[in-house]
Amino acid sequence: MCVSLNSFFCVACNCSELGCGQVVQEVESVMGLLLPLLLALLSCLIGGLYLLGVFRRHRPGEPPLDKGLIPWLGHVLEFRRNTLKFIERMKQNHGDVFTVQLGGCYITFLQDPLSFGAFVKESREKLDFRPFAKQLVQRVFGYVAEGDDHNFLQVSSNKHLKGEGLKVLTQAMMDNLQNLMSHEIGSAADQSSWKEDGLFMYSYNILFRAGYLSLYGYTSSQSEVSEEKAKEKDRAESEALFKEFRKFDQLFPNLVYGVLSPRERLEAKRLRELICNTLSVQKMKMKNNVSGWIWDNAQYLEENGMTESMINRYMFVLLWASQSNTGPISFWLLLFLMKHPEAMKAVKEEIDKVLKESGQEVRRGGPSINLTFEMLKETPILDSALEETLRLCVAPVITRVVLQDMTLKMADGREYIIRKGDRLAMFPYSAVHIDPEIHPDPHSFKYDRFLNPDGSKKTDFYKNGQKVKFYSMPWGLWVSMCPGVFASNEMKQFFPSEC
Ligand code: HEM
């Protein structure tokens, strides 16, 4: 053995002596080099397999685990293709609490609406939204969050989108809607022909542009020859921005789950840069009537030393949050009302009454109507129709990161151990919105579903004889909940302006 080894290596070291010491030394030094390399390879392999989730096993006390067949990706492709179908299938297989692997993450879905309180009550030391949000905005918008910007966002949203700033913003939205719509009608009349567009694109376009101008401000008429020129510039810029935003919109879902093709990834990057440039702080400083919400957030980041390009990316995050849902939901509201004449009649009568009380009326060719902040509080029927639209059309996945090992306590006494590093999520669309026990005949549009017989807002909904506190959740929940009042006002203003 020794001879054959030596003779073999003697050729390699050019030495004719059998058993030469140099050969033994070289064998040792080669082994000395190879061993760490092999160990490094082995640990990489084990680490890789660990990351792929190969070693994850169900432990006693944990929810049922379903990793899917594809390492690391798990069920992400099916989840992306049809979230509702996937969640329903998992629920059928595993019950109302289950853990699945989605793109390298282990996510436990809690689908019992009576236990949603556990999600809300858990402390931020155990369940937090921020790490998830940070990761998401970095992946999608390239924004690297620093310090307490999320806290500041909530403070500024409470002030400008719910509190004292809401009245000003609602009025700005009304003016912008009227301006854009009357211009569309005016230009169609000039050409003595109707302009045709799909209802979806029309609703999305008008809502997006009016919302954008209300939040991000107008071109200053001093920097243009005339006010009309400034308005024209805003209309053209908002139209161009909408087109780019729509392209990004279509890439968004796959961007979130990191399943874009290389070409799509490049396109997403190009669009992001273009949109950030339009929203840049430099340009914003030249504008008039920038909303307090946008202005305060930009100022806060600037004062905290964030680079300009990063602030521009944050401006895109806020554009995304504020504009990606309102247009599509306004389309659905309009469509449902058009398809349900009894609902349309009830809503129109309510609006007419409110307008009449303020001395206005909707008249073809008459003056523009002004549905003010105060008047929008007097429309319970429209509120119910909007809430019904949101119930049927909005399907958020509400997600938290698990920061410590924790026990999930269900309303019926069951308990589950949830691991640190996993995520806890719920999909209220299937758990609540279309549960026939909570909302009978759940797939039908019933404009008065959220109204009591006396016309007040209905909040009593039941499952298994118990009151369901979270009976509709289009705005999310608790710490990450949408400051949705401004959004509701925008959509409510669009409907009568349109009709
Ligand atoms: C139909 C329209 C809208 C819908 C359905 C909607 C829905 C939601 C949902 C579900 C969340 C929570 C996301 C999560 O938990 O992961 C959210 C968060 C948020 N939305 Fe909206 N939204 C709408 C319009 C708006 C508008 C118009 C604005 C601002 C002008 C806005 C600003 C925000 C902000 C700032 C957050 C983050 C809240 C936080 O993390 O504290 N949204 N939205």
Boltz pocket constraint, residues with backbone or C-beta under 6 A from the ligand:
constraints:
  - pocket:
      binder: B
      contacts: [[A, 150], [A, 153], [A, 154], [A, 157], [A, 161], [A, 318], [A, 321], [A, 322], [A, 323], [A, 325], [A, 326], [A, 329], [A, 394], [A, 396], [A, 397], [A, 398], [A, 399], [A, 473], [A, 474], [A, 475], [A, 476], [A, 477], [A, 479], [A, 480], [A, 481], [A, 482], [A, 483], [A, 484], [A, 486], [A, 487]]
      max_distance: 6.0
